[in-house]
């Protein structure tokens, strides 16, 4: 009984993974948030080919990035951003995709800050 209770607690605290859906990925919530990205990002990076996508294919799949004009060629998609009592974010998570000189995705990572 004790083991079942511990399993239930641990299982209940883990985040629910959802299959990637480009329409839900682009859906916005309150204050520019993206309510479905946190649940979809693991499926996206595990089951969908990101490396090798052209810039146009990336926009077709993920929509517009959250940033523009990064000097290092990185496009960032905001996953989640948390705030405390003021307007400054205290931590967050992004999907960072690096484009090569030919505008093709060469690498990606999930960054927490």
N, C-alpha and C positions, 0 to 999 in steps of 0.2 A: 504494500500500500504506500509506503514511504517513497519507494522508487517511482511509482506511478505519479505521485504528487510532484516530485522533483522534475520528472520528465514533462509533466503538464506545464509547470511554471516556466521551464527553459523553452519549451516549444511555443508557449504563448507569448514570450518576450521577443522571439525572433521576428524579423520583418517578413512580411508576405511578399513573395516574388510574383510578379505579373508578367505575362508575355508582352513583348514590345509591340506597341501599336502606334503608328506615326501620328494618328489623329489625337489620341490621348496624350502622347508625348508633347504635342504642341498646345494642348489645352492649358489655359491660364486660370489661376485662382485669385485670391485676394492679394493685393499689393504686388502684382507681378510674379507671384509664385507659380510653381508648376506642380500641381497636386499629385500627379501620377508618376513623375520621373523617378523618384526614389525607389518605387517598387519595380520599375521596368529596367533600370540601368544595368543590373546584373544579367538579365536575359539578353539585353542588347549586346553587351560585350562578349558574352559566352556563345551566342547562337547566330550572330549576324556579322558578316564580313565588313569590317570598317577599314582596315588597311587596304589600300589600292583603290578606294572610292575616289572619283574625281570631285572637285568642288561642287559641280552641278548635281552629281548624284547624292552628295552629302546634304545639300539643301533640299533635294527632293525627299530624302528619308527623314531628316531631323529638323528641317526648317531653318530659319535664321539663327545664327549663333547669338550668344549673349554679349559678345564683345566684337569689336572691329578694329582693324589696323594694328594688330600686335606686331612689333618689329621682329619677333622670333618665328612668325608664321604659324602661331597657334590659334586655333578657334576654340572658344570655350562655350559650353552649354551648361547653364546653371541647373543643378539638380535640386539642391535645397539650400536655403539660407535662413539662419535663425537669428532672432533679435531678442534683446532683453527689454529694458524699459524705455530706451530711446530709439532713434532712427538708424543708429549705426549697427550693422550686422556684427555678431560676436563669433560666429563660425558658420561654415557652409561646406558644400561639396560641388565640384564641377567635373564634367567630362571634358578633358582637354585633348584636342586632336591636332597633330602637327602636320602641316602640308609641306611637301617638297617644292622645289623650284617650278615643277610642272603642274602645280596645284592638285596633287594627288596625295591622299592621306598616307603618311609614312609610319606614323605611330600614334598611340593614344594611351591615356592613363586617366584614372579617377583620382582627383586631388581633393584632399580635405584641408581646410584652413581654419 
